[in-house]
């Protein structure tokens, strides 16, 4: 794929996902309860929304969102909308 997605934000996202899983295991070992219910949902949503943006921005910058991804689909129409609304990136 050209251009290649930035490796730093992608690796940071996947490494921090492992750290998040480790934090959940630590929470269970300390309290004896799983992360669940509305506090678990708030935790998961907050963690993912704060880290997934790095991976999404990297993929969008490399043009992956506008690619066919193996099927003819709406990617080429969705990418500009995502870039403008969610990521405040002005299309080139």
N, C-alpha and C positions, 0 to 999 in steps of 0.2 A: 504494500500500500504506500502510495506517495501522496502527500508528505506523511512521514511516520509520526504517530502520536508521541507527545512528550513523555519520556519514560519516568521522570521525577514525580509528577503528580499521580501517574498511574500506580507506580510502586508505593507511593505514600498512602494511597487509598487502600490498596490490598494489605499492606503491612498494618495499617491502623484498624482494618477490619479484624485481623487476628488479635490485635491488642484489645479491641472491644469484646471479642469472644472470651479472651482471658479474664477481662474484668467481670463478665457475667459468671464465669466459673468461680472466680474468687468470691463474688457476692454470695453464691450458693454455698460455698464452703464455710463462709463466715456466719451466715444467718440460717442456713439449713433450708432456705426457701429459694425457689427459682424466681428469676425476673419475669413477672407476669402481670396481667391486669393493666389498668390505665397507666400506672407508673412505668411499667415495662414498655408500653407503647410510646409513651413520651420519650423514654430513654432511647429506644430504637429509632424513632423518627428524628430526634435531635442529632443523634450520632450520625445517622446516614445522611441527613441533609447537610450536615457540616463537612462531611468527608467526600461524599459522592460528587459534589460539585467539581472537585478537582479532576476526577476521571471524566465526567461529562464534558467539561470544558476542553480537556485534552482531545477527546474523541471528536467533538464538534470542530475544533480548530484544524484537525487533520482532514476533515471532510467526510468522516465515517457516517454521520447522520444523513447526509445527502446521497449516500451510495445505495446500490441496489440490494446489498446484503443477501444475494442469492435469489431474490424474487423481485419482480417489478412491483413497487409499492409506492406509498405516499411519502417516502423519505425526502425526496427533493422538494416537497412542499412543506413538510414539517420542519426541516432544518432551519430555514430562515425565520420561521415563527418562534422556534425555541431560542435561536440566537438573539433575536430582538427582545423577546419578552422575559425569558428566564435568566439569560446570561448577559444582557445588556451589551451584546457584541453587534457592531454595525456590519452588515454583510458587505463583502468587497464587490 
